[in-house]
Amino acid sequence: MIPRDTANRGVVLERFTQCLLTALILIVALGQFVQVITRYVLQVPVMGLEETIMYPTLWLYICGAVNASRENSHIRANVLEIFLKTDRQHTILAIVGEIISLVVGLWLLSWAWDYTRYAWRVWRESPTLYIPTFYADVALVVGLVLMMLYTTTYLIKHIRSLSAAEGSAQ
């Protein structure tokens, strides 16, 4: 049985994620709409609009990847599953996949952390509006941390299901 507050947190997190992704999509779509109207209809391009749209676009991309990790719905090419017959074999394959994902993700996270420290130190600004690019650069490290947390959660879940299946078989 799942404790009530844990289930509640999951619903709140899912709702927050949906609202955030929807807001980011709307911001990006609205920015692109304004750009098309002003540039091609009114023949008056808005300077810096591309720079402004870059921030929510990048966060949308990263948050979408985090959401796919949360839902465990990344695109996979599970060719090996064709040859596996039992649930135990599928679970072991899932554990191996999660471990590989965790190793690669932590490796990428170390690179992202180094880049984030560099971005903090240099504090670059966008060329037209002088918006600090750190606010876009930090998205990668935040996204990778969250993806690694979800990967770890699914790894633990697979290990527990394998242990439970082996415990009930004995």
C-alpha positions in Angstrom: 0.0 0.0 0.0 1.4 3.4 -0.9 1.2 6.0 1.9 -1.3 8.8 1.2 1.2 11.7 1.2 3.6 9.9 -1.2 0.7 9.3 -3.7 -0.3 12.9 -3.2 3.2 14.2 -3.9 3.2 12.1 -7.1 -0.1 13.7 -8.2 1.2 17.2 -7.3 4.5 16.6 -9.2 2.7 15.3 -12.2 0.3 18.3 -12.3 3.2 20.7 -11.8 5.1 19.1 -14.7 2.0 19.2 -17.0 1.5 22.9 -16.2 5.1 23.8 -16.6 5.4 22.0 -20.0 2.2 23.6 -21.2 3.3 27.0 -20.1 6.6 26.6 -21.9 5.0 25.3 -25.0 2.6 28.3 -25.0 5.4 30.8 -24.5 7.5 29.3 -27.3 4.5 29.1 -29.7 3.4 32.7 -28.8 6.9 34.0 -29.4 7.1 32.2 -32.8 3.7 33.6 -33.7 4.7 37.1 -32.8 7.9 36.7 -34.8 6.1 35.5 -37.9 3.5 38.3 -37.7 6.0 41.1 -37.1 8.6 39.9 -39.6 6.5 38.6 -42.5 3.2 40.4 -42.2 4.2 43.8 -40.7 7.7 43.7 -42.2 9.1 44.9 -38.8 11.3 42.3 -37.2 11.5 42.4 -33.4 15.2 42.5 -32.4 16.1 40.1 -29.7 13.0 37.9 -29.9 15.0 34.9 -31.0 17.2 35.4 -27.9 14.2 35.6 -25.6 12.6 32.5 -27.1 15.8 30.5 -26.7 15.4 30.3 -22.9 12.0 28.7 -22.7 12.8 26.5 -25.7 15.9 25.1 -24.0 14.0 24.6 -20.7 11.1 23.0 -22.7 13.5 20.5 -24.3 15.2 19.6 -21.0 11.9 19.4 -19.1 10.5 17.2 -21.8 13.4 14.8 -21.4 12.9 14.9 -17.6 9.2 14.1 -18.1 10.1 11.2 -20.3 12.4 9.9 -17.6 9.7 10.4 -14.9 7.1 8.5 -17.0 9.8 6.0 -18.1 8.7 6.5 -21.7 11.9 7.2 -23.5 12.2 5.7 -27.0 14.0 2.4 -26.8 15.2 -0.2 -29.2 14.7 -3.3 -27.1 15.9 -5.8 -29.6 17.1 -8.2 -26.9 13.5 -8.5 -25.5 12.5 -10.5 -28.6 14.9 -13.3 -27.5 14.0 -13.3 -23.8 11.2 -15.6 -22.7 10.7 -15.1 -18.9 9.7 -12.1 -16.8 12.9 -12.6 -14.8 15.0 -12.2 -17.9 13.2 -9.1 -18.9 13.7 -7.7 -15.4 17.4 -8.5 -15.5 17.7 -6.8 -18.9 15.9 -3.7 -17.5 18.3 -3.6 -14.5 21.3 -3.8 -16.9 19.8 -1.0 -19.0 19.2 1.2 -16.0 22.8 0.6 -14.8 24.2 1.6 -18.2 21.9 4.6 -18.3 23.0 5.6 -14.8 26.7 5.3 -15.6 26.4 7.3 -18.9 24.1 9.8 -17.2 26.4 10.4 -14.3 29.3 10.8 -16.7 27.4 13.4 -18.7 26.3 15.0 -15.4 29.9 15.5 -14.4 30.5 17.3 -17.7 27.4 19.3 -17.3 28.5 20.3 -13.8 31.9 21.4 -15.1 30.2 23.4 -17.8 27.8 25.0 -15.3 30.7 26.1 -13.1 32.4 27.6 -16.1 29.2 29.4 -17.1 28.8 30.8 -13.6 32.5 32.0 -13.6 32.4 33.5 -17.1 28.8 34.9 -16.8 28.2 35.4 -20.6 25.4 37.5 -21.9 23.3 37.3 -25.0 24.5 39.6 -27.8 21.4 41.8 -28.2 19.5 42.0 -24.9 22.4 41.1 -22.6 20.4 38.4 -20.8 22.8 36.2 -18.8 23.1 32.9 -20.6 23.6 31.1 -17.3 19.8 30.8 -16.9 19.8 28.6 -20.1 23.1 26.8 -19.4 22.0 25.6 -15.9 19.0 23.7 -17.5 21.3 20.9 -18.6 22.6 20.1 -15.1 19.2 20.5 -13.5 17.7 18.1 -16.1 20.4 15.5 -15.8 20.2 15.5 -12.0 16.4 14.9 -12.2 16.9 12.2 -14.9 19.5 10.4 -12.8 17.1 10.5 -9.8 14.3 8.9 -11.9 16.8 6.4 -13.3 17.9 5.4 -9.8 14.3 5.1 -8.7 13.5 2.7 -11.6 16.7 0.8 -11.0 15.6 0.3 -7.3 12.1 -0.7 -8.4 13.5 -3.3 -10.8 15.9 -4.7 -8.2 13.0 -5.0 -5.7 10.7 -6.7 -8.2 13.5 -9.2 -9.1 14.2 -9.8 -5.4 10.4 -10.3 -4.7 10.1 -12.7 -7.6 13.1 -14.8 -6.4 11.8 -14.7 -2.8 8.3 -16.0 -3.9 9.9 -18.7 -6.1 11.7 -20.3 -3.2 
